[in-house]
Amino acid sequence: MYRNIRPKPHDQKRTAATKNAECVLPLKEVPREATCFDPKRLRLALCRCATALKMEGNSIMILKPVSAATYVAFNWINGSQCQEGRLQESIDPATYDVIGHFPDCGLEAAKLAVAAASKAFRETLWAHDHELRARVLDQLACAFERNRDKLLEILSLENGKVKAEAAFELDMVASKLRYSAATALVGGGRAMTPKPGSISLILRQPMGVAAVIAPWNSPVILTIRSLAPALAAGCTTVLKLPAQVAQTASVMAEIMAEAEDLPNGVINLFFESGPEGSAYLVDSPEVPVVSFTGSTRTGRAISSTGARYLKRFGMELGGKTPMIVFDDADLDAALPVLEKALTVFSGQFCMTGSRLLVQDGTYEAVRDGLAERLRNVKVGPAADPSSDMGPLIDRANVARVDGVVQAAIAAGAQVVERGGPINVGTLANGAFFRPALLEVFDNSLAIVQEETFGPVLTIQRFSDEAEAIRLANDNEYGLSASIWTRDVDRSLRVAQALEAGSVWINDWAKVYDGTEEGGFKQSGLGRLNGLAALDDFIEHKHIALKPGLTQR
C-alpha cells in the first residue's frame, strides 16, 4: 500500500533541505508525474492530490487532508520548507472559492528568517564573492523562465489578474535578475591618491540582512525588484509577503530553490495575515536595511519605528498619477492608453492613472470617449480569456473603494460613469468592481488628493499650461505623471516642472531595468531599477594607507 520515493541521482545536488529526501505517501495519492521527481517541485503535484504536507527531518509527512484541487503553501527559511502554524484559507477573489491553505505564523517565521539570514551573512562567502552572486542571479532568472507557466496560473488564480496582465508582470522578472547579475560584477570600489605619499581605497560593502516587504498587488515583480539589487550588493535577505498571495509566494520560493549555487539562508521567505512579522523586521537590530513597497501611511509608520536604529529605508509608496491631455494631443492614441492606465491590475497599482487633467478645447471629447470605453470594459475572472479586467483582491476592498466613490459624490463630484460593485449575476460572489469616472471641480476633494487603489478615475479641466502644472503638483504624492501633446518643447517644459519621479510623454508606465524608478515628496525614498538601486543596500568604507614616496 505504501512506497518510498527517492530523488534521482542528478537531484542530489539540490539544496540541503531536500538532499536525500524520502517521502512516504499512500500510493493512491501519489500523482503519476511524481514517481521520479525533483523534490523541490513535489509540493504542487502533491497538493493537486489534496494532501497537506509538512517537512519533518528528511521526510514529508501528511498533516491532514484538505479539499480537492487545493494548494498548501509553505514558508521557506534557511533552505527548508516550513509549514508550522495555524492553517488559514487562500481565496480565489473571482469566486471566493477556497483554493488552498497556508500556515499563519508571521512573528515566529520572521525570527527564524532573520536568524538564518544573519548566519548566512556571517558564515558564507555571499557578501564577498561577486562572481557567486552574479551566477546565482542568473540561475534565478533561468528558474523563473522555466517555471513561468506554473507561476502564471497561480498568480492569476490567487491575485485575480487577467492572464495577459499576469504575464506582463512575470515577463519582467528574468531581465531584472540578469541586470542585477551584471551589476554584481561592477562597481566594487575605487582607489585614489588624495595627496602625495597617500593611497585611499573606497570599498562598497553590503549592509547585512535586508528585509524586503512587498505588497499583494504585483507580488512577484515587486519582490524581485528589491530582491535582485539586494542580492547583487551582497546582502542576505528576508522576504515578507501578505497572506493574500501566500500560494504565489510559496511557488516563488519553490522556483528560487532551484538556483543550485544559492547558499541556504541567503533568501528566506514568509507570509502573514497580520503585521507582527513585518514589525519584527522593522524593529530588529539585526536588519539594518528595509526595502518597502506599500502605502505612504505604512511607510511613515515603519520609518518612525526604524529610526530607533537609524535604519536605511528604500521605499516606493503611494501615488496619484496625473494624466495631462493638451488640446493638440492625438486622442486616437491617447484614449486606449488612458483606459488601460486605469484598469491594469484593476486599478490596484501605485502608478494607476487616477487623475485626468484635460484642456478646455478637447475636454468633452476626452470625457465622452473615455466614458464609452470604460462602459465597455468586460469585467470578469482571469479564467475567462475574454475578460478585460479582473476582480479586486477581496470584497473588503470592493466595499472600501465603493465608499470612496460615494463620499466623492456626496462632496460634489459628478457621475460620468458610476461603475461600482457587481452584485448580481455570475460575478456576484467575487470581488468585482466596474470602473468609475467622476467629474470634479475642486482639487482639494479627497478623491483627488488621496490614493484610491481601485479603478476610479477623476476628470478635471484646465485652461493653459501653467494651470495644468499647478493642478498636477497640488498633491502630496509625486510618483509618476503622463503628458499628452504633439508639441515637443511643451512636453519637455512640463515634464521638468512636474514634481514626479517618472514622467511619460504620449505614453504611460514605461519602466526599464536600467532606468531609476522612485517617487518625489510622499511617494518614497531612494530608487529602484538602474544603478542607483544598489545604493539602498551598501555602505562605503574608506581605508587610508600611507606607503610614502619612492626616493628619487
Residue, then its C-alpha position, 0 to 999 in steps of 0.5 A: m500500500y505504501r512506497n518510498i520515493r527517492p530523488k534521482p541521482h542528478d537531484q542530489k545536488r539540490t539544496a540541503a533541505t531536500k538532499n536525500a529526501e524520502c517521502v512516504l505517501p499512500l500510493k493512491e495519492v501519489p500523482r503519476e508525474a511524481t514517481c521520479f521527481d525533483p523534490k523541490r517541485l513535489r509540493l504542487a503535484l502533491c497538493r493537486c492530490a489534496t494532501a497537506l504536507k509538512m517537512e519533518g527531518n528528511s521526510i514529508m509527512i501528511l498533516k491532514p487532508v484538505s479539499a480537492a484541487t487545493y494548494v498548501a503553501f509553505n514558508w521557506i527559511n534557511g533552505s527548508q520548507c516550513q509549514e508550522g502554524r495555524l492553517q488559514e484559507s487562500i481565496d480565489p477573489a473571482t469566486y471566493d472559492v477556497i483554493g488552498h491553505f497556508p500556515d499563519c505564523g508571521l512573528e515566529a517565521a520572521k525570527l527564524a528568517v532573520a536568524a538564518a539570514s544573519k548566519a548566512f551573512r556571517e558564515t558564507l562567502w555571499a557578501h564577498d564573492h561577486e562572481l557567486r552572486a552574479r551566477v546565482l542571479d542568473q540561475l534565478a532568472c533561468a528558474f523563473e523562465r522555466n517555471r513561468d507557466k506554473l507561476l502564471e496560473i497561480l498568480s492569476l488564480e490567487n491575485g485575480k489578474v487577467k492572464a495577459e496582465a499576469a504575464f506582463e508582470l512575470d515577463m519582467v522578472a528574468s531581465k531584472l535578475r540578469y541586470s542585477a547579475a551584471t551589476a554584481l560584477v561592477g562597481g566594487g570600489r575605487a582607489m585614489t591618491p588624495k595627496p602625495g605619499s597617500i593611497s585611499l581605497i573606497l570599498r562598497q560593502p553590503m549592509g547585512v540582512a535586508a528585509v524586503i516587504a512587498p505588497w499583494n498587488s504585483p507580488v512577484i515583480l515587486t519582490i524581485r525588484s528589491l530582491a535582485p539589487a539586494l542580492a547583487a550588493g551582497c546582502t542576505t535577505v528576508l522576504k515578507l509577503p501578505a497572506q493574500v498571495a501566500q500560494t504565489a509566494s510559496v511557488m516563488a520560493e519553490i522556483m528560487a530553490e532551484a538556483e543550485d549555487l544559492p547558499n541556504g539562508v541567503i533568501n528566506l521567505f514568509f507570509e502573514s495575515g497580520p503585521e507582527g512579522s513585518a514589525y519584527l523586521v522593522d524593529s530588529p537590530e539585526v536588519p539594518v536595511v528595509s526595502f518597502t513597497g506599500s502605502t505612504r501611511t505604512g511607510r511613515a509608520i515603519s520609518s518612525t519605528g526604524a529610526r530607533y536604529l537609524k535604519r536605511f529605508g528604500m521605499e516606493l509608496g503611494g501615488k496619484t498619477p496625473m494624466i495631462v491631455f493638451d488640446d493638440a494631443d492625438l486622442d486616437a492614441a491617447l484614449p486606449v492608453l488612458e483606459k488601460a492606465l486605469t484598469v491594469f491590475s484593476g486599478q490596484f497599482c501605485m502608478t494607476g492613472s487616477r487623475l485626468l487633467v484635460q484642456d478646455g478645447t478637447y475636454e468633452a471629447v476626452r470625457d465622452g470617449l473615455a466614458e464609452r470605453l470604460r462602459n465597455v470594459k468586460v469585467g470578469p475572472a482571469a479564467d475567462p480569456s475574454s475578460d478585460m479586467g479582473p476582480l479586486i483582491d477581496r470584497a473588503n476592498v470592493a466595499r472600501v473603494d465603493g465608499v470612496v466613490q460615494a463620499a466623492i459624490a456626496a462632496g460634489a463630484q459628478v457621475v460620468e460613469r458610476g461603475g461600482p460593485i457587481n452584485v448580481g449575476t455570475l460575478a456576484n460572489g467575487a470581488f468585482f468592481r466596474p470602473a468609475l469616472l467622476e467629474v470634479f471641480d475642486n482639487s482639494l476633494a479627497i478623491v483627488q488628493e488621496e490614493t484610491f487603489g481601485p479603478v476610479l478615475t477623476i476628470q478635471r479641466f484646465s485652461d493653459e499650461a501653467e494651470a495644468i502644472r499647478l493642478a498636477n503638483d497640488n498633491e502630496y504624492g509625486l510618483s509618476a505623471s503622463i503628458w499628452t501633446r504633439d508639441v515637443d518643447r511643451s512636453l519637455r517644459v512640463a515634464q521638468a516642472l512636474e514634481a514626479g519621479s517618472v514622467w511619460i510623454n504620449d505614453w504611460a508606465k514605461v519602466y526599464d531595468g536600467t532606468e531609476e524608478g522612485g517617487f518625489k515628496q510622499s511617494g518614497l525614498g531612494r530608487l529602484n531599477g538602474l544603478a542607483a538601486l544598489d545604493d539602498f543596500i551598501e555602505h562605503k568604507h574608506i581605508a587610508l594607507k600611507p606607503g610614502l614616496t619612492q626616493r628619487 
